[in-house]
Amino acid sequence: MEKDYRLASKRFWQTVRRLRRGKQCFANTVYNGDPGPLGEPYLIGVGRADCTGPPAEIPLMGYANPQQTAAGIHTRLYSRAFIIDDGSRRVVFVTADVGMISQRLRLEVLQVLKEKYGNLYRQDNVVLSGTHTHCGPAGYFQYTLFMITSKGYIKASIEPLVNGIIKSIDIAHSTMKPGRIYRNRGELDESSLNRSPHSYLNNPENERQRYKSNTDKQVLVLKFADLDGDGIGMISWFAVHAVSMNDTNRMVSSDNMGYASYLLEKDKNPGVLPGQGDFVAGFSSSNLGDVTPNIRGPHCVNTGLPCDYLNSSCPVGGTKMCQASGPGEDMFDSTKIIGHNIYMKAKELYANAVEEVTGPIQAVHQWVNMTDVTVKINDTHTVSTCKPALGHSFAAGTTDGGGGLNFTQGAVEGDPFWDGIRDILLGKPSNQTKECHHPKPILFSTGEMNLPLPWHPQIVDVQIITIGSVAVIAVPGEMTTMSGRRLRKVVKEELESVGTFSNTEVVIAGLSNIYTHYITTYEEYQVQRYEGASTIYGPHTLTAYLHKYRELAKAIAQDRVSGLPVGPEPPFFTNNLFSLLAPAAVDRKPENTSFGDVLEQVLPLYRQGDVVSVTFIAGNPRHSGDIRDKTFVTVEIYDNRTETWEVVYNDASWETRFHWLKGSNKQNNATVEWYIPPSAPVGSYRIKHFGHYKELKSLRPVITPYEGSSDVFTVMSSYYSKPT
């Protein structure tokens, strides 16, 4: 199969070169200005696919809050894939609306890619990156710590992610055509705040003085266009946590990054529903480890006063009361504002991108045992990484979502009470591990815990792809601002050291390929706030990564990628995976009713800007199985000309909210809200709900589809307007 693709690719490039010789290409093309001489085109493909999992009862991944289980849909989740081929090599970059890429998710995706495409798409040329939304279904990990906090390994969660990512790559693969890439960068203010400034200030002063801010404000955009100059897609990177939706939210949501994609794709694909249209806009995470979008900063929610600066706690209520918020009135408003800011900057940079990206493509990847990396830092000293461990401040959480117990950030000493409980339940950390992680007081010595499976990974992916003068560093975790700056500097210097690269743009793609929590600088680690306590391989984690990525960059610069060792392959566990999620119960309904019946009806008349609400008798959304490319909700307008109903919004739309309420006696409700835009046409509307319910027939479960509809209602510009 791979042979066929290579043959087709070879024929394509022969055709392109004949066209170029015949002067039939690229004549008089203008790209928002004079692009200068054009280079060889790339072969480019873009694809997008729904990867939304079950929006009910499954924990949401990110805040590790056991009460935060899915109960509806705010916006759907998508995988966005970009394939670039230079005639000799190709790379795939995927940004998916998911908390982070787990090792298990990546391994399953690579396994399917190998079955479909042979050796065309591999671990070295495929990058999978998560947007870091904290509101996607969990359950797609194979390590014990994550399984415990996510109700185990849940096939119903991981399958939509695998299938959605694969489908986005399939679409990108099947739509590849000759095109060009342009890059542009700018700065975005008032959209990010450092949530651990005390840690940042522990970095050397002379290093801090090189930068204007304690967060990275830069936005990098890659614009993809066909040979006619028409845009086909875009990738943007910006460093900010996707936590505008807070830990009280229970709806599946793509958060601020997803909203930015939603807006730009709506611009470029007019007149279609979300997730449709050819233009694909990917917004990707970067070195966001200490960066929050909650720019009003942390305050005690019970008093309104600022939290304690050093440990982010409140006199009454501790860390749970210390919460950051803003810039909006609530989490939905904040998500909208931050997402809109990111979208507007990316849109501006996209429109003005004229610097063409040219040159060959390269990809380099290694598996590394991060528990045993030794780096020589001078003639007399070496430093080493450690077996994984989490510190006490890990349990404190952050100002974006604090822990519920009496842990605080900045703890450099253990707590006898909690240490005693840990020793009884999980065992003491070894002296070697305690010394290696100093000054971190160890709460969980996860590298020494292996039942029923290892609690944390040992084998980690490190990877760089280069597209001409753009280098994308796939980082397996959450790098802080200064960690990312050091890494970009090292990679840029190494790539440009032998003259192979010049004017190189280096960007970090965070939450890529495998999740290993945080990566702080050595100096930030000493402070032991949440990020340092969650740097699981010890104080020299960043030093080890700088060493490894420097080697990868050197191999690219010196064209000796093929000589690098592959490294130890990670495990793919088949035994001892467990699930703590009970099967979804049968559905019941009140006497003399049917599923889909309306319990709370709409009003007959609304204005633009109002909120329509309707409640249905509902089944459990888990009974709907694979919900990708389907919808639980439609908002429909009546077309008087054709006498038909037209769908104008669904559950992927920002304007709708689908709330599922698990009721008593297994009787469940679904409330659909439609936030009528000021621009909504005046007319007659209805809201429909679709789902499935499970019942027992002859003691066997039977799942049946249903649908329900609201009454018809009128939307007007004013209550005093006359209906047309």
Solvent accessible surface area in square Angstrom, and as a share of the most:
residue,aa,sasa,rsa
1,M,135,0.60
2,E,49,0.22
3,K,170,0.72
4,D,92,0.48
5,Y,48,0.18
6,R,80,0.29
7,L,82,0.41
8,A,58,0.45
9,S,9,0.05
10,K,124,0.53
11,R,147,0.53
12,F,41,0.17
13,W,9,0.03
14,Q,80,0.36
15,T,55,0.32
16,V,5,0.03
17,R,107,0.39
18,R,135,0.49
19,L,63,0.31
20,R,77,0.28
21,R,172,0.63
22,G,40,0.39
23,K,176,0.75
24,Q,134,0.59
25,C,24,0.14
26,F,33,0.14
27,A,76,0.59
28,N,149,0.77
29,T,30,0.18
30,V,113,0.65
31,Y,6,0.02
32,N,95,0.48
33,G,33,0.32
34,D,127,0.66
35,P,28,0.18
36,G,32,0.31
37,P,133,0.84
38,L,46,0.23
39,G,19,0.18
40,E,92,0.41
41,P,4,0.02
42,Y,6,0.02
43,L,15,0.08
44,I,0,0.00
45,G,1,0.01
46,V,13,0.08
47,G,1,0.01
48,R,20,0.07
49,A,5,0.04
50,D,5,0.02
51,C,0,0.00
52,T,0,0.00
53,G,3,0.03
54,P,9,0.06
55,P,0,0.00
56,A,0,0.00
57,E,25,0.11
58,I,1,0.00
59,P,7,0.04
60,L,6,0.03
61,M,22,0.10
62,G,26,0.25
63,Y,32,0.12
64,A,64,0.49
65,N,35,0.18
66,P,97,0.61
67,Q,137,0.61
68,Q,2,0.01
69,T,17,0.10
70,A,0,0.00
71,A,12,0.10
72,G,0,0.00
73,I,1,0.00
74,H,1,0.00
75,T,9,0.05
76,R,8,0.03
77,L,1,0.01
78,Y,20,0.08
79,S,0,0.00
80,R,12,0.04
81,A,0,0.00
82,F,0,0.00
83,I,0,0.00
84,I,0,0.00
85,D,0,0.00
86,D,31,0.16
87,G,28,0.26
88,S,82,0.53
89,R,100,0.37
90,R,12,0.05
91,V,0,0.00
92,V,0,0.00
93,F,3,0.01
94,V,0,0.00
95,T,2,0.01
96,A,0,0.00
97,D,3,0.02
98,V,4,0.02
99,G,1,0.01
100,M,4,0.02
101,I,0,0.00
102,S,1,0.01
103,Q,6,0.02
104,R,15,0.05
105,L,0,0.00
106,R,4,0.02
107,L,30,0.15
108,E,29,0.13
109,V,0,0.00
110,L,22,0.11
111,Q,91,0.41
112,V,41,0.24
113,L,0,0.00
114,K,120,0.51
115,E,132,0.59
116,K,77,0.32
117,Y,11,0.04
118,G,25,0.24
119,N,76,0.39
120,L,1,0.00
121,Y,3,0.01
122,R,77,0.28
123,Q,50,0.22
124,D,35,0.18
125,N,2,0.01
126,V,0,0.00
127,V,0,0.00
128,L,0,0.00
129,S,0,0.00
130,G,0,0.00
131,T,4,0.02
132,H,3,0.01
133,T,0,0.00
134,H,14,0.06
135,C,0,0.00
136,G,2,0.02
137,P,8,0.05
138,A,1,0.01
139,G,0,0.00
140,Y,0,0.00
141,F,6,0.02
142,Q,1,0.00
143,Y,8,0.03
144,T,1,0.01
145,L,14,0.07
146,F,8,0.03
147,M,1,0.00
148,I,81,0.41
149,T,63,0.36
150,S,1,0.01
151,K,66,0.28
152,G,1,0.01
153,Y,22,0.08
154,I,8,0.04
155,K,134,0.57
156,A,49,0.38
157,S,1,0.01
158,I,2,0.01
159,E,88,0.39
160,P,9,0.05
161,L,8,0.04
162,V,9,0.05
163,N,64,0.33
164,G,0,0.00
165,I,0,0.00
166,I,11,0.06
167,K,80,0.34
168,S,0,0.00
169,I,0,0.00
170,D,32,0.17
171,I,57,0.29
172,A,0,0.00
173,H,31,0.14
174,S,88,0.57
175,T,66,0.38
176,M,34,0.15
177,K,82,0.35
178,P,33,0.21
179,G,0,0.00
180,R,1,0.00
181,I,0,0.00
182,Y,0,0.00
183,R,16,0.06
184,N,35,0.18
185,R,121,0.44
186,G,18,0.18
187,E,83,0.37
188,L,15,0.08
189,D,89,0.46
190,E,139,0.62
191,S,0,0.00
192,S,8,0.05
193,L,62,0.31
194,N,7,0.04
195,R,16,0.06
196,S,2,0.01
197,P,39,0.25
198,H,59,0.27
199,S,9,0.06
200,Y,12,0.04
201,L,95,0.47
202,N,67,0.34
203,N,3,0.01
204,P,55,0.34
205,E,105,0.47
206,N,101,0.52
207,E,15,0.07
208,R,55,0.20
209,Q,130,0.58
210,R,142,0.52
211,Y,69,0.26
212,K,180,0.76
213,S,32,0.20
214,N,50,0.26
215,T,2,0.01
216,D,7,0.04
217,K,37,0.16
218,Q,44,0.20
219,V,0,0.00
220,L,6,0.03
221,V,0,0.00
222,L,0,0.00
223,K,11,0.05
224,F,0,0.00
225,A,0,0.00
226,D,20,0.10
227,L,35,0.17
228,D,117,0.60
229,G,22,0.21
230,D,85,0.44
231,G,31,0.30
232,I,18,0.09
233,G,0,0.00
234,M,0,0.00
235,I,1,0.01
236,S,1,0.01
237,W,5,0.02
238,F,2,0.01
239,A,3,0.02
240,V,0,0.00
241,H,1,0.01
242,A,0,0.00
243,V,2,0.01
244,S,4,0.03
245,M,0,0.00
246,N,55,0.28
247,D,23,0.12
248,T,100,0.58
249,N,3,0.02
250,R,108,0.39
251,M,8,0.04
252,V,0,0.00
253,S,0,0.00
254,S,5,0.03
255,D,2,0.01
256,N,0,0.00
257,M,2,0.01
258,G,6,0.06
259,Y,11,0.04
260,A,0,0.00
261,S,2,0.02
262,Y,31,0.12
263,L,25,0.12
264,L,0,0.00
265,E,12,0.05
266,K,112,0.47
267,D,61,0.32
268,K,78,0.33
269,N,14,0.07
270,P,102,0.64
271,G,90,0.86
272,V,72,0.41
273,L,38,0.19
274,P,29,0.18
275,G,26,0.25
276,Q,91,0.41
277,G,33,0.32
278,D,131,0.68
279,F,8,0.04
280,V,3,0.02
281,A,0,0.00
282,G,0,0.00
283,F,3,0.01
284,S,0,0.00
285,S,0,0.00
286,S,7,0.04
287,N,2,0.01
288,L,0,0.00
289,G,0,0.00
290,D,4,0.02
291,V,0,0.00
292,T,1,0.01
293,P,0,0.00
294,N,11,0.05
295,I,46,0.23
296,R,127,0.47
297,G,7,0.07
298,P,48,0.30
299,H,71,0.32
300,C,2,0.01
301,V,84,0.48
302,N,70,0.36
303,T,81,0.47
304,G,50,0.48
305,L,117,0.58
306,P,97,0.61
307,C,16,0.10
308,D,70,0.36
309,Y,116,0.44
310,L,100,0.50
311,N,46,0.23
312,S,9,0.05
313,S,15,0.09
314,C,9,0.06
315,P,134,0.84
316,V,108,0.62
317,G,45,0.43
318,G,26,0.25
319,T,7,0.04
320,K,77,0.33
321,M,54,0.24
322,C,1,0.01
323,Q,68,0.30
324,A,13,0.10
325,S,55,0.35
326,G,3,0.03
327,P,32,0.20
328,G,4,0.04
329,E,152,0.68
330,D,78,0.40
331,M,33,0.15
332,F,30,0.12
333,D,47,0.24
334,S,4,0.03
335,T,0,0.00
336,K,91,0.39
337,I,59,0.30
338,I,0,0.00
339,G,0,0.00
340,H,76,0.34
341,N,38,0.20
342,I,0,0.00
343,Y,16,0.06
344,M,93,0.41
345,K,36,0.15
346,A,0,0.00
347,K,75,0.32
348,E,85,0.38
349,L,9,0.04
350,Y,12,0.05
351,A,47,0.36
352,N,86,0.44
353,A,0,0.00
354,V,53,0.31
355,E,77,0.34
356,E,30,0.14
357,V,2,0.01
358,T,59,0.34
359,G,35,0.34
360,P,99,0.62
361,I,1,0.00
362,Q,22,0.10
363,A,8,0.06
364,V,2,0.01
365,H,16,0.07
366,Q,13,0.06
367,W,19,0.07
368,V,9,0.05
369,N,51,0.26
370,M,0,0.00
371,T,18,0.11
372,D,106,0.55
373,V,9,0.05
374,T,79,0.46
375,V,14,0.08
376,K,136,0.58
377,I,93,0.47
378,N,76,0.39
379,D,133,0.69
380,T,113,0.66
381,H,108,0.48
382,T,83,0.48
383,V,21,0.12
384,S,47,0.30
385,T,8,0.05
386,C,3,0.02
387,K,95,0.40
388,P,1,0.01
389,A,0,0.00
390,L,0,0.00
391,G,0,0.00
392,H,5,0.02
393,S,0,0.00
394,F,43,0.18
395,A,26,0.20
396,A,1,0.01
397,G,11,0.10
398,T,14,0.08
399,T,4,0.02
400,D,11,0.06
401,G,19,0.18
402,G,11,0.10
403,G,16,0.15
404,G,63,0.61
405,L,102,0.51
406,N,113,0.58
407,F,12,0.05
408,T,48,0.28
409,Q,6,0.03
410,G,29,0.28
411,A,23,0.18
412,V,76,0.43
413,E,139,0.62
414,G,36,0.35
415,D,45,0.23
416,P,118,0.74
417,F,126,0.52
418,W,52,0.18
419,D,28,0.15
420,G,30,0.29
421,I,61,0.31
422,R,24,0.09
423,D,40,0.21
424,I,147,0.74
425,L,130,0.65
426,L,67,0.33
427,G,33,0.31
428,K,156,0.66
429,P,7,0.04
430,S,43,0.28
431,N,106,0.55
432,Q,143,0.64
433,T,6,0.04
434,K,95,0.40
435,E,131,0.59
436,C,40,0.24
437,H,0,0.00
438,H,129,0.58
439,P,23,0.14
440,K,8,0.03
441,P,17,0.10
442,I,9,0.05
443,L,9,0.04
444,F,50,0.21
445,S,5,0.03
446,T,1,0.01
447,G,13,0.13
448,E,59,0.27
449,M,19,0.08
450,N,84,0.43
451,L,149,0.74
452,P,58,0.37
453,L,12,0.06
454,P,39,0.25
455,W,26,0.09
456,H,4,0.02
457,P,1,0.00
458,Q,80,0.35
459,I,18,0.09
460,V,0,0.00
461,D,3,0.02
462,V,0,0.00
463,Q,0,0.00
464,I,0,0.00
465,I,1,0.00
466,T,1,0.00
467,I,3,0.02
468,G,7,0.06
469,S,25,0.16
470,V,0,0.00
471,A,0,0.00
472,V,2,0.01
473,I,0,0.00
474,A,1,0.01
475,V,0,0.00
476,P,1,0.01
477,G,0,0.00
478,E,2,0.01
479,M,1,0.00
480,T,2,0.01
481,T,0,0.00
482,M,0,0.00
483,S,0,0.00
484,G,0,0.00
485,R,12,0.04
486,R,47,0.17
487,L,0,0.00
488,R,36,0.13
489,K,96,0.41
490,V,16,0.09
491,V,0,0.00
492,K,75,0.32
493,E,97,0.43
494,E,25,0.11
495,L,0,0.00
496,E,55,0.25
497,S,71,0.46
498,V,79,0.46
499,G,64,0.62
500,T,79,0.46
501,F,26,0.11
502,S,83,0.54
503,N,97,0.50
504,T,7,0.04
505,E,16,0.07
506,V,12,0.07
507,V,11,0.06
508,I,1,0.00
509,A,0,0.00
510,G,1,0.01
511,L,0,0.00
512,S,1,0.00
513,N,1,0.01
514,I,2,0.01
515,Y,15,0.06
516,T,2,0.01
517,H,10,0.04
518,Y,8,0.03
519,I,1,0.00
520,T,3,0.02
521,T,0,0.00
522,Y,95,0.36
523,E,41,0.18
524,E,3,0.02
525,Y,1,0.00
526,Q,55,0.25
527,V,23,0.13
528,Q,1,0.00
529,R,5,0.02
530,Y,33,0.13
531,E,5,0.02
532,G,2,0.02
533,A,0,0.00
534,S,0,0.00
535,T,1,0.00
536,I,1,0.00
537,Y,2,0.01
538,G,0,0.00
539,P,10,0.06
540,H,41,0.19
541,T,2,0.01
542,L,3,0.02
543,T,34,0.20
544,A,1,0.01
545,Y,0,0.00
546,L,29,0.14
547,H,54,0.24
548,K,38,0.16
549,Y,0,0.00
550,R,90,0.33
551,E,59,0.26
552,L,0,0.00
553,A,0,0.00
554,K,68,0.29
555,A,0,0.00
556,I,9,0.04
557,A,6,0.05
558,Q,86,0.38
559,D,108,0.56
560,R,96,0.35
561,V,30,0.17
562,S,116,0.75
563,G,64,0.61
564,L,31,0.15
565,P,92,0.58
566,V,81,0.46
567,G,33,0.31
568,P,67,0.42
569,E,128,0.58
570,P,16,0.10
571,P,49,0.31
572,F,74,0.31
573,F,36,0.15
574,T,102,0.60
575,N,112,0.57
576,N,90,0.46
577,L,43,0.22
578,F,51,0.21
579,S,63,0.41
580,L,110,0.55
581,L,31,0.15
582,A,69,0.54
583,P,117,0.73
584,A,11,0.08
585,A,48,0.37
586,V,29,0.16
587,D,10,0.05
588,R,108,0.39
589,K,81,0.34
590,P,47,0.30
591,E,153,0.69
592,N,154,0.79
593,T,37,0.22
594,S,61,0.39
595,F,19,0.08
596,G,5,0.04
597,D,57,0.30
598,V,40,0.23
599,L,83,0.42
600,E,115,0.51
601,Q,77,0.34
602,V,12,0.07
603,L,110,0.55
604,P,105,0.66
605,L,58,0.29
606,Y,12,0.05
607,R,103,0.38
608,Q,52,0.23
609,G,49,0.47
610,D,30,0.16
611,V,64,0.37
612,V,0,0.00
613,S,49,0.32
614,V,1,0.00
615,T,10,0.06
616,F,0,0.00
617,I,2,0.01
618,A,0,0.00
619,G,4,0.03
620,N,6,0.03
621,P,4,0.03
622,R,50,0.18
623,H,14,0.06
624,S,13,0.08
625,G,45,0.43
626,D,65,0.34
627,I,4,0.02
628,R,42,0.15
629,D,95,0.49
630,K,114,0.48
631,T,34,0.20
632,F,7,0.03
633,V,0,0.00
634,T,9,0.05
635,V,0,0.00
636,E,11,0.05
637,I,24,0.12
638,Y,69,0.26
639,D,26,0.14
640,N,117,0.60
641,R,213,0.78
642,T,85,0.50
643,E,129,0.58
644,T,72,0.42
645,W,73,0.25
646,E,96,0.43
647,V,54,0.31
648,V,46,0.27
649,Y,36,0.14
650,N,20,0.10
651,D,1,0.01
652,A,4,0.03
653,S,0,0.00
654,W,30,0.10
655,E,20,0.09
656,T,1,0.01
657,R,34,0.12
658,F,2,0.01
659,H,59,0.27
660,W,11,0.04
661,L,114,0.57
662,K,129,0.55
663,G,28,0.27
664,S,100,0.64
665,N,96,0.49
666,K,87,0.37
667,Q,55,0.24
668,N,8,0.04
669,N,44,0.22
670,A,0,0.00
671,T,35,0.21
672,V,0,0.00
673,E,35,0.16
674,W,0,0.00
675,Y,72,0.27
676,I,4,0.02
677,P,19,0.12
678,P,111,0.70
679,S,98,0.63
680,A,2,0.02
681,P,85,0.54
682,V,58,0.33
683,G,18,0.17
684,S,41,0.26
685,Y,2,0.01
686,R,54,0.20
687,I,0,0.00
688,K,28,0.12
689,H,2,0.01
690,F,55,0.23
691,G,6,0.06
692,H,50,0.22
693,Y,38,0.15
694,K,30,0.13
695,E,50,0.22
696,L,101,0.50
697,K,110,0.47
698,S,107,0.69
699,L,162,0.81
700,R,177,0.65
701,P,86,0.54
702,V,53,0.30
703,I,88,0.45
704,T,42,0.24
705,P,91,0.57
706,Y,24,0.09
707,E,96,0.43
708,G,8,0.07
709,S,46,0.30
710,S,9,0.06
711,D,79,0.41
712,V,81,0.47
713,F,2,0.01
714,T,32,0.18
715,V,0,0.00
716,M,4,0.02
717,S,65,0.42
718,S,37,0.24
719,Y,101,0.38
720,Y,206,0.78
721,S,41,0.26
722,K,178,0.76
723,P,93,0.59
724,T,155,0.90
